[in-house]
Amino acid sequence: MPHPPLHGMRVLDLTNVLAGPYCSYQLMLFGAEVLKIEIPGSGDLARQLGPDAALNRAGLGASFLAQNAGKKSVELDLKDPADRSRFEELVRGADVLLENFRAGVLTRLGYGWEHLRELNPSLVYCAITGFGQTGPMSQAPAYDQIIQGLSGMMSVTGTPETAPLRVGFPVCDTIGGLMAALAITAALAGRERTGEGCSLDLSMLEASMSAMGWAVSHYLISDVAPTPMGRQNATAAPSGTFHAADGPLNIAANRQSQFETLCRLLDRADLVADPRFAEVEARKRHRAALDAELNEALGARTAREWEQILPAAGVPAARVLSVEQAVQSPQLRHRGFFTDVAFPGDPTRTLRLTGNGVLVNGEPLRPVDPPPKLGAHNAQIAELVAGGTGASRRPVPVPAVPTSEETAR
């Protein structure tokens, strides 16, 4: 495919664990060259995180492998004068600097925004923190679960009996990374007009509350506090998880026409005429009674059968899958969502990684190179820096890694 949209952009990535690395992974997929600046001898903490203890000991934890393909690793100690000089040369030739230190740390190291702008007036600088660079909580440590709790997210997850519950994956880290990637690309687009960079101060708490959408806006606008509703959708009925003959089935018959079609396919046209269910607000008030009627009728077929029948008639419905089942989806295979690359340090093994769901000119965005071993590109970076500012804008040479046949499918 032609060059992806961010081809030729260089990102200096000083981040650890998830929100920052997830952001720079997205930028890499869109074509940016990402130089991952790591602490000498230890690197990104995610190198030691994951379910495989042997990989953790090797500095290739699953958490690291998942978010760092296609990047280049260089070890720099920002307290060491020689490494500071190398870092400054890289800043002069970079398009983006991304970090997720606690607020003020990079400034105390001597690289606040004013100094960074002196080094490179066109630099886009993005700092990801839990609460932002300012405010009474700016110095508080934050992990995903802390943000889930403070945002109100946990309070609306689960049922009235089980809430508050943590969302089953680090959703706030992910949202923070996505919002940072969006902010960076917007800043790069703006720079095309002005020639000037900018400083981006991203709060994971604020990004997460923005992503909560109706749960927050219904309270702000209508003074209606959301409550945990388990597997049900507060905005419509029937809309939630139901029970087919062999297991759970999600149905979202949010429109009147969809509800009527659902009732017809279930041989329960009488429900449409029932005053408790005749229109959407009545259905929401009598949700429990309606769910009982629908579950009884849905028990006549399996979830897979309903998954074929209902969507074909325009009623959104699908089975509830495990992660193991979801990754086998023919839809994902058709779209080329997964990619196999060589395992770092062991070309006889393969590593399967995700894309991001975006096709550019009909082609999925894929990692080509495997995640780097710690310091794998130290020599290339040293040679590049020695060439001065102009040389620092040239891509770091990395041998291409052949992908498997599965990658081509």
Steps between C-alpha positions, in 0.01 A plus 500: 500500500615865462666663797264515802386844621774560759789374289808715557394612849734417788371442853722494808316275744606522865193315629449187705245220543178575310338840433810653341623187320147438371496855362836463325395157367209670324733765359735224381213319325417823319858516375699700755853397594498446877827516694433347840728666757554253787681503833834319458498146636129481582291674235124520489343346811263308270799286399452325836120477483293213369382147579818327374772523767773391258417782259491746789848396606621544141365855488236399248185486710175454312385848607807646328477283189137599442566876469852547368538331163657710229681730744874549549651472848785722616631525857557853629551626855371857513716565807818413312663797318597300192157344469334838554697633204384208286143551614507870413628419153208260456256766621631741237413251227171369643142582413346374825617447857272278709539435874290375791712592801330646805423868444814714515757220482626585152521867597713410804727306267553825311261437213196711567295626208689828470835324462358239264357779284842669493652175376229448239232765438296260284489224763165356611540411867240276665498415872259230620423495872220373717365843589679754282791733565302737724249483782488356853542140380774562245768336718292198600608164357243340273440159351212387284292370789541826691365692201215251453393566856537878498323543166182330620555222247506224762181630660298425186666166423327189629158458653349682799617202707856472362603857413749658517694275266820554308467481122674179396791665317697823557247715319617836643859439391371409156275806476787721615726356231240543228424859602873578503539356150206712381642813663843441348368448149283812535805697613703372206222604263495846657875526468465460126326840497706688759837326503492512880479214746297498820476348847224247572401432862285185507308388809391136504223586747354762270542287187324209672209712617467641148480144364227404748257697286138460607587383851641848567293714262165367622590624846643833382211579268199327656614458861444125471769305686592175324468172685661162433274291279717195442437363154224745410515825299339788689405689184275241337309176542530228401873565493735280698601138554236230468497121523477268203476123530875454548633828634499881502397713205524878465204671336466873440152556359519872572263617228126438494527323165773272637289411803204414280717286273648322802155417636389369160805274467442367852134429417404748769323770302267537797776683689480793258137560594560462874467851652802427724720459193330706230754783497858547612445688828241243610741219414770660714261525796397135461842369398502201738164372380597542135833325551322202658270467200784528252727254683227239495455539125874513427542164671358334191830535310872520562687829517679419174168441324359831625825668395418396145127572504471833677769712327381373161166665580661823623503429875848549653593178681812294568633238737705591807846360434803428713829662401613161370196486274516864397853478360385220267242728336481457121422872481832591664682253278340649190603852604861401570476618859767262631856491371780252559854633538820326596548460873773739626830314515351176368403503130380138529204619710216730404323764701137584424402863549193717452450791265266787578200440277587767243545424131685761295413480132360155566808366680521428875765675706746234614822483698784368287790479743484317835518676836863594570725344758629756748759725337477318167556824309761667718768478232278635221386790717857585601602511133195703410555755777864537404383622162338812648153646464458430132608139539264458794201538270594191298311180592692261718593199281340177621509179294156391386359192672307266272143438606333163498246380248232581754601866482417510131151363550 
